[in-house]
Amino acid sequence: MGIFLTEAAGGSSSIIMLVVYIAIFGGIMYFMIFRPQKKEQNRVAAMLADLAIGDSVLTSSGFYGTVIDIQDDTVIVEFGSNKNCRIPMQKSAITQVEKSEG
């Protein structure tokens, strides 16, 4: 009778250890994957919210340009030095912003 009691107690402690390991693994996943991703999303959202006319931008396709007009989720970016190439694009296509002087 005593053998069955010790086996039952050993089984419940292994379940508790399994739950502890899952909790530790979940915490590691949160701090290594989900939290940095959320911080990056907040940084990009703040960058796009702070976008202003005259800022120099880098698009996701690698083009540098200057913002000349901003609508809801669309911006018109002027590319090149001849000022003839103006392209409307989504704000989400902007990856970097350099604030204009003044």
Rosetta constraint file for C-alpha pairs under 8 A:
AtomPair CA 1 CA 5 HARMONIC 6.89 0.50
AtomPair CA 2 CA 6 HARMONIC 6.57 0.50
AtomPair CA 3 CA 7 HARMONIC 6.34 0.50
AtomPair CA 4 CA 8 HARMONIC 6.17 0.50
AtomPair CA 5 CA 9 HARMONIC 6.24 0.50
AtomPair CA 6 CA 10 HARMONIC 6.10 0.50
AtomPair CA 7 CA 11 HARMONIC 6.21 0.50
AtomPair CA 8 CA 12 HARMONIC 6.52 0.50
AtomPair CA 9 CA 13 HARMONIC 6.44 0.50
AtomPair CA 10 CA 14 HARMONIC 6.36 0.50
AtomPair CA 11 CA 15 HARMONIC 6.44 0.50
AtomPair CA 12 CA 16 HARMONIC 6.30 0.50
AtomPair CA 13 CA 17 HARMONIC 6.19 0.50
AtomPair CA 14 CA 18 HARMONIC 6.13 0.50
AtomPair CA 15 CA 19 HARMONIC 6.30 0.50
AtomPair CA 16 CA 20 HARMONIC 6.24 0.50
AtomPair CA 17 CA 21 HARMONIC 6.14 0.50
AtomPair CA 18 CA 22 HARMONIC 6.20 0.50
AtomPair CA 19 CA 23 HARMONIC 6.17 0.50
AtomPair CA 20 CA 24 HARMONIC 6.18 0.50
AtomPair CA 21 CA 25 HARMONIC 6.07 0.50
AtomPair CA 22 CA 26 HARMONIC 6.03 0.50
AtomPair CA 23 CA 27 HARMONIC 6.20 0.50
AtomPair CA 24 CA 28 HARMONIC 6.28 0.50
AtomPair CA 25 CA 29 HARMONIC 6.17 0.50
AtomPair CA 26 CA 30 HARMONIC 6.18 0.50
AtomPair CA 27 CA 31 HARMONIC 6.29 0.50
AtomPair CA 28 CA 32 HARMONIC 5.96 0.50
AtomPair CA 29 CA 33 HARMONIC 5.56 0.50
AtomPair CA 29 CA 34 HARMONIC 6.90 0.50
AtomPair CA 30 CA 34 HARMONIC 4.95 0.50
AtomPair CA 30 CA 35 HARMONIC 5.87 0.50
AtomPair CA 31 CA 35 HARMONIC 5.42 0.50
AtomPair CA 31 CA 36 HARMONIC 7.28 0.50
AtomPair CA 32 CA 36 HARMONIC 6.78 0.50
AtomPair CA 33 CA 37 HARMONIC 6.36 0.50
AtomPair CA 34 CA 38 HARMONIC 6.22 0.50
AtomPair CA 35 CA 39 HARMONIC 6.26 0.50
AtomPair CA 36 CA 40 HARMONIC 6.20 0.50
AtomPair CA 37 CA 41 HARMONIC 6.28 0.50
AtomPair CA 38 CA 42 HARMONIC 6.23 0.50
AtomPair CA 39 CA 43 HARMONIC 6.20 0.50
AtomPair CA 40 CA 44 HARMONIC 6.22 0.50
AtomPair CA 41 CA 45 HARMONIC 6.13 0.50
AtomPair CA 42 CA 46 HARMONIC 6.11 0.50
AtomPair CA 43 CA 47 HARMONIC 6.13 0.50
AtomPair CA 44 CA 48 HARMONIC 6.20 0.50
AtomPair CA 44 CA 95 HARMONIC 7.86 0.50
AtomPair CA 45 CA 49 HARMONIC 6.07 0.50
AtomPair CA 46 CA 50 HARMONIC 6.13 0.50
AtomPair CA 47 CA 51 HARMONIC 6.41 0.50
AtomPair CA 47 CA 97 HARMONIC 7.19 0.50
AtomPair CA 48 CA 91 HARMONIC 6.84 0.50
AtomPair CA 48 CA 92 HARMONIC 7.94 0.50
AtomPair CA 48 CA 94 HARMONIC 7.90 0.50
AtomPair CA 51 CA 55 HARMONIC 7.02 0.50
AtomPair CA 51 CA 97 HARMONIC 7.42 0.50
AtomPair CA 52 CA 67 HARMONIC 7.26 0.50
AtomPair CA 52 CA 70 HARMONIC 7.56 0.50
AtomPair CA 52 CA 99 HARMONIC 7.95 0.50
AtomPair CA 53 CA 66 HARMONIC 7.85 0.50
AtomPair CA 53 CA 67 HARMONIC 5.16 0.50
AtomPair CA 53 CA 68 HARMONIC 5.29 0.50
AtomPair CA 53 CA 69 HARMONIC 6.02 0.50
AtomPair CA 53 CA 70 HARMONIC 7.00 0.50
AtomPair CA 54 CA 66 HARMONIC 5.80 0.50
AtomPair CA 54 CA 67 HARMONIC 5.20 0.50
AtomPair CA 54 CA 68 HARMONIC 6.02 0.50
AtomPair CA 54 CA 99 HARMONIC 7.74 0.50
AtomPair CA 54 CA 100 HARMONIC 5.82 0.50
AtomPair CA 55 CA 66 HARMONIC 5.66 0.50
AtomPair CA 55 CA 67 HARMONIC 5.59 0.50
AtomPair CA 55 CA 97 HARMONIC 6.66 0.50
AtomPair CA 55 CA 98 HARMONIC 5.89 0.50
AtomPair CA 55 CA 99 HARMONIC 4.87 0.50
AtomPair CA 55 CA 100 HARMONIC 4.80 0.50
AtomPair CA 56 CA 64 HARMONIC 7.06 0.50
AtomPair CA 56 CA 65 HARMONIC 5.66 0.50
AtomPair CA 56 CA 66 HARMONIC 4.51 0.50
AtomPair CA 56 CA 67 HARMONIC 6.51 0.50
AtomPair CA 56 CA 97 HARMONIC 5.91 0.50
AtomPair CA 56 CA 98 HARMONIC 5.09 0.50
AtomPair CA 56 CA 99 HARMONIC 6.44 0.50
AtomPair CA 56 CA 100 HARMONIC 6.68 0.50
AtomPair CA 57 CA 64 HARMONIC 5.71 0.50
AtomPair CA 57 CA 65 HARMONIC 5.46 0.50
AtomPair CA 57 CA 66 HARMONIC 6.05 0.50
AtomPair CA 57 CA 67 HARMONIC 7.18 0.50
AtomPair CA 57 CA 94 HARMONIC 6.58 0.50
AtomPair CA 57 CA 95 HARMONIC 7.48 0.50
AtomPair CA 57 CA 96 HARMONIC 5.62 0.50
AtomPair CA 57 CA 97 HARMONIC 4.56 0.50
AtomPair CA 57 CA 98 HARMONIC 6.14 0.50
AtomPair CA 58 CA 62 HARMONIC 6.20 0.50
AtomPair CA 58 CA 63 HARMONIC 5.69 0.50
AtomPair CA 58 CA 64 HARMONIC 4.64 0.50
AtomPair CA 58 CA 65 HARMONIC 6.61 0.50
AtomPair CA 58 CA 94 HARMONIC 5.93 0.50
AtomPair CA 58 CA 95 HARMONIC 5.80 0.50
AtomPair CA 58 CA 96 HARMONIC 5.12 0.50
AtomPair CA 58 CA 97 HARMONIC 6.58 0.50
AtomPair CA 59 CA 63 HARMONIC 5.38 0.50
AtomPair CA 59 CA 64 HARMONIC 6.54 0.50
AtomPair CA 59 CA 93 HARMONIC 5.50 0.50
AtomPair CA 59 CA 94 HARMONIC 4.39 0.50
AtomPair CA 59 CA 95 HARMONIC 5.52 0.50
AtomPair CA 59 CA 96 HARMONIC 7.17 0.50
AtomPair CA 60 CA 93 HARMONIC 5.24 0.50
AtomPair CA 60 CA 94 HARMONIC 5.89 0.50
AtomPair CA 60 CA 95 HARMONIC 5.73 0.50
AtomPair CA 61 CA 93 HARMONIC 7.88 0.50
AtomPair CA 63 CA 79 HARMONIC 7.61 0.50
AtomPair CA 64 CA 79 HARMONIC 6.62 0.50
AtomPair CA 65 CA 77 HARMONIC 5.84 0.50
AtomPair CA 65 CA 78 HARMONIC 5.35 0.50
AtomPair CA 65 CA 79 HARMONIC 4.55 0.50
AtomPair CA 65 CA 80 HARMONIC 6.94 0.50
AtomPair CA 66 CA 77 HARMONIC 5.37 0.50
AtomPair CA 66 CA 78 HARMONIC 5.15 0.50
AtomPair CA 66 CA 79 HARMONIC 6.66 0.50
AtomPair CA 67 CA 75 HARMONIC 6.82 0.50
AtomPair CA 67 CA 76 HARMONIC 5.97 0.50
AtomPair CA 67 CA 77 HARMONIC 4.52 0.50
AtomPair CA 67 CA 78 HARMONIC 6.31 0.50
AtomPair CA 68 CA 75 HARMONIC 7.66 0.50
AtomPair CA 68 CA 76 HARMONIC 5.76 0.50
AtomPair CA 68 CA 77 HARMONIC 5.85 0.50
AtomPair CA 68 CA 78 HARMONIC 6.61 0.50
AtomPair CA 69 CA 75 HARMONIC 5.70 0.50
AtomPair CA 69 CA 76 HARMONIC 5.11 0.50
AtomPair CA 69 CA 77 HARMONIC 7.33 0.50
AtomPair CA 70 CA 74 HARMONIC 6.21 0.50
AtomPair CA 70 CA 75 HARMONIC 4.47 0.50
AtomPair CA 70 CA 76 HARMONIC 6.47 0.50
AtomPair CA 71 CA 75 HARMONIC 5.95 0.50
AtomPair CA 73 CA 90 HARMONIC 5.82 0.50
AtomPair CA 73 CA 91 HARMONIC 5.57 0.50
AtomPair CA 74 CA 88 HARMONIC 6.55 0.50
AtomPair CA 74 CA 89 HARMONIC 5.52 0.50
AtomPair CA 74 CA 90 HARMONIC 4.48 0.50
AtomPair CA 74 CA 91 HARMONIC 5.56 0.50
AtomPair CA 75 CA 88 HARMONIC 5.58 0.50
AtomPair CA 75 CA 89 HARMONIC 5.51 0.50
AtomPair CA 75 CA 90 HARMONIC 6.13 0.50
AtomPair CA 75 CA 91 HARMONIC 6.14 0.50
AtomPair CA 76 CA 86 HARMONIC 6.38 0.50
AtomPair CA 76 CA 87 HARMONIC 5.46 0.50
AtomPair CA 76 CA 88 HARMONIC 4.16 0.50
AtomPair CA 76 CA 89 HARMONIC 6.24 0.50
AtomPair CA 77 CA 86 HARMONIC 5.56 0.50
AtomPair CA 77 CA 87 HARMONIC 5.41 0.50
AtomPair CA 77 CA 88 HARMONIC 6.23 0.50
AtomPair CA 77 CA 89 HARMONIC 7.37 0.50
AtomPair CA 78 CA 83 HARMONIC 6.39 0.50
AtomPair CA 78 CA 84 HARMONIC 7.49 0.50
AtomPair CA 78 CA 85 HARMONIC 5.66 0.50
AtomPair CA 78 CA 86 HARMONIC 4.35 0.50
AtomPair CA 78 CA 87 HARMONIC 6.47 0.50
AtomPair CA 79 CA 83 HARMONIC 6.71 0.50
AtomPair CA 79 CA 84 HARMONIC 7.67 0.50
AtomPair CA 79 CA 85 HARMONIC 5.37 0.50
AtomPair CA 79 CA 86 HARMONIC 6.32 0.50
AtomPair CA 79 CA 87 HARMONIC 7.86 0.50
AtomPair CA 80 CA 84 HARMONIC 7.66 0.50
AtomPair CA 80 CA 85 HARMONIC 6.80 0.50
AtomPair CA 89 CA 93 HARMONIC 6.97 0.50
AtomPair CA 90 CA 94 HARMONIC 7.70 0.50
